[in-house]
Amino acid sequence: MKRLILLIAISIPLFLAGCLSPNSVRVVNDMYEAALMEEEEKIASYFSEAYLEAHPIGELTNELTEDVRRMRGVHMMNITLLRERELQDDYIESTGLSGDPDIHIIAAQTDEREVMVWIVERGDTQYTITNGEKYDFDTYHDIVLD
C-alpha cells in the first residue's frame, strides 16, 4: 500500500507538468509534429503571414521535418519556454518582449549543436509563430541566455 501511495505521489506532478505546459510551447510542439506528418496546411496555420512570405512553406516543411528526424522525434527536441529572467537584456529588447505578456520565446534543440529559438505571439484567437532563428550552442548562450 505504501508503494502504491508513493507511486501515485510521484506520478501526479509528472502528469500535471504535461497538462500545464504553456500553450505557446504546445504550438511549437504541434507545429513540429505536423512537419513530421508533412501537413503543409497545418504547418502554415501556425505561422504569421509575414514569416511565410519570407520562408516558402515547402522549404519550411522540409527544414522542420529534418530537424525532427535528426533529433529522433519531437519529444527529444527539448522544447522549452524561456522565461524573461533567463534571457539577456539585449535579446529581450530586440524581441520586444519586455513587459509584453503576449510574446513568448520558445527554444527547441534541432541537433547536437544547434537550437531554434521561436517567437510566439498570443493573439485574440490563437498563438502565432512570428519569427524563428537558429543558433549554434555557443551563440545561443552568448546572445540569448543570460
C-alpha positions as CSV (number, residue, x, y, z in Angstrom):
1,M,0.0,0.0,0.0
2,K,2.8,2.4,0.8
3,R,4.4,1.7,-2.6
4,L,1.1,2.5,-4.3
5,I,0.8,5.8,-2.5
6,L,4.4,6.6,-3.3
7,L,3.9,5.8,-6.9
8,I,0.8,8.0,-7.1
9,A,2.6,10.8,-5.3
10,I,5.4,10.7,-7.8
11,S,3.1,10.3,-10.9
12,I,0.8,13.3,-10.1
13,P,3.5,16.0,-10.6
14,L,4.7,14.4,-13.8
15,F,1.2,14.2,-15.2
16,L,0.4,17.8,-14.2
17,A,3.7,19.0,-15.8
18,G,2.4,17.8,-19.2
19,C,-1.1,19.1,-18.6
20,L,0.1,22.6,-17.5
21,S,2.5,23.1,-20.4
22,P,2.2,26.6,-21.7
23,N,0.1,26.9,-24.9
24,S,3.0,28.6,-26.7
25,V,5.1,25.5,-26.1
26,R,2.3,23.3,-27.4
27,V,2.0,25.4,-30.6
28,V,5.7,24.8,-31.4
29,N,5.4,21.1,-30.4
30,D,2.3,20.7,-32.6
31,M,4.0,22.5,-35.5
32,Y,6.9,20.1,-35.4
33,E,4.5,17.1,-35.2
34,A,2.7,18.4,-38.3
35,A,6.0,18.8,-40.1
36,L,6.8,15.2,-39.4
37,M,3.5,14.2,-41.0
38,E,4.3,16.7,-43.8
39,E,1.0,18.5,-43.3
40,E,1.8,21.8,-45.0
41,E,-1.6,23.4,-44.5
42,K,-1.5,22.7,-40.8
43,I,2.1,24.0,-40.5
44,A,1.2,27.2,-42.3
45,S,-1.6,27.8,-39.8
46,Y,0.9,28.2,-37.0
47,F,2.9,31.0,-38.7
48,S,2.3,34.6,-39.4
49,E,1.8,35.7,-43.0
50,A,4.9,37.8,-42.9
51,Y,7.0,34.8,-41.8
52,L,5.5,32.6,-44.5
53,E,6.3,35.3,-47.1
54,A,10.0,35.2,-46.2
55,H,10.0,31.3,-45.8
56,P,8.2,29.4,-48.5
57,I,6.1,26.6,-47.0
58,G,7.7,23.8,-48.9
59,E,11.2,24.7,-47.8
60,L,10.0,25.4,-44.2
61,T,8.3,22.0,-44.1
62,N,11.4,20.2,-45.3
63,E,13.6,22.0,-42.8
64,L,11.3,21.4,-39.9
65,T,10.9,17.7,-40.8
66,E,14.7,17.3,-41.0
67,D,15.0,18.9,-37.5
68,V,12.6,16.4,-36.1
69,R,14.3,13.4,-37.8
70,R,17.8,14.5,-36.7
71,M,16.5,14.6,-33.1
72,R,14.7,11.3,-33.5
73,G,11.3,12.7,-32.6
74,V,9.6,15.8,-31.3
75,H,9.9,14.6,-27.7
76,M,13.7,14.6,-27.9
77,M,13.9,18.2,-29.1
78,N,13.7,19.6,-25.5
79,I,11.1,22.3,-26.5
80,T,11.1,24.8,-23.7
81,L,9.6,28.1,-22.8
82,L,12.3,30.6,-21.9
83,R,11.3,33.0,-19.1
84,E,12.3,36.7,-19.3
85,R,14.6,36.2,-16.3
86,E,16.6,33.6,-18.3
87,L,17.2,35.9,-21.3
88,Q,19.8,38.6,-21.9
89,D,18.6,42.2,-21.6
90,D,19.7,43.0,-25.2
91,Y,17.8,40.0,-26.5
92,I,14.7,41.0,-24.6
93,E,14.9,44.5,-26.1
94,S,15.5,43.2,-29.6
95,T,12.4,40.9,-29.5
96,G,10.1,43.5,-27.9
97,L,9.5,41.0,-25.1
98,S,10.0,43.5,-22.2
99,G,6.7,43.9,-20.4
100,D,4.6,42.2,-23.1
101,P,2.9,39.1,-21.7
102,D,1.7,38.1,-25.2
103,I,5.1,37.4,-26.6
104,H,6.8,34.1,-25.7
105,I,10.3,32.8,-26.5
106,I,10.5,29.0,-27.2
107,A,13.7,27.1,-27.7
108,A,13.9,23.7,-29.5
109,Q,17.0,21.7,-30.0
110,T,17.4,20.8,-33.7
111,D,20.6,18.7,-33.5
112,E,23.5,18.1,-31.2
113,R,25.0,21.6,-31.9
114,E,22.0,23.8,-32.7
115,V,18.9,25.4,-31.2
116,M,16.0,27.0,-32.9
117,V,14.5,30.0,-31.0
118,W,10.9,30.7,-31.9
119,I,9.0,33.9,-31.1
120,V,5.3,33.1,-30.4
121,E,2.7,35.8,-30.0
122,R,-0.6,35.3,-28.4
123,G,-3.4,36.8,-30.4
124,D,-7.1,37.1,-29.8
125,T,-8.0,33.6,-31.1
126,Q,-4.7,31.7,-31.5
127,Y,-1.0,31.7,-30.9
128,T,1.2,32.6,-33.9
129,I,4.8,32.0,-34.6
130,T,6.2,35.3,-35.8
131,N,9.9,34.6,-36.0
132,G,12.5,31.9,-35.7
133,E,16.3,32.0,-35.5
134,K,18.7,29.1,-35.5
135,Y,21.8,29.4,-33.3
136,D,24.7,27.1,-32.5
137,F,25.0,26.4,-28.8
138,D,27.8,28.9,-28.2
139,T,26.0,31.8,-29.9
140,Y,22.7,30.8,-28.2
141,H,24.4,31.1,-24.8
142,D,26.2,34.3,-25.7
143,I,23.2,36.1,-27.4
144,V,20.0,34.7,-26.0
145,L,20.6,33.3,-22.5
146,D,21.6,35.3,-19.5
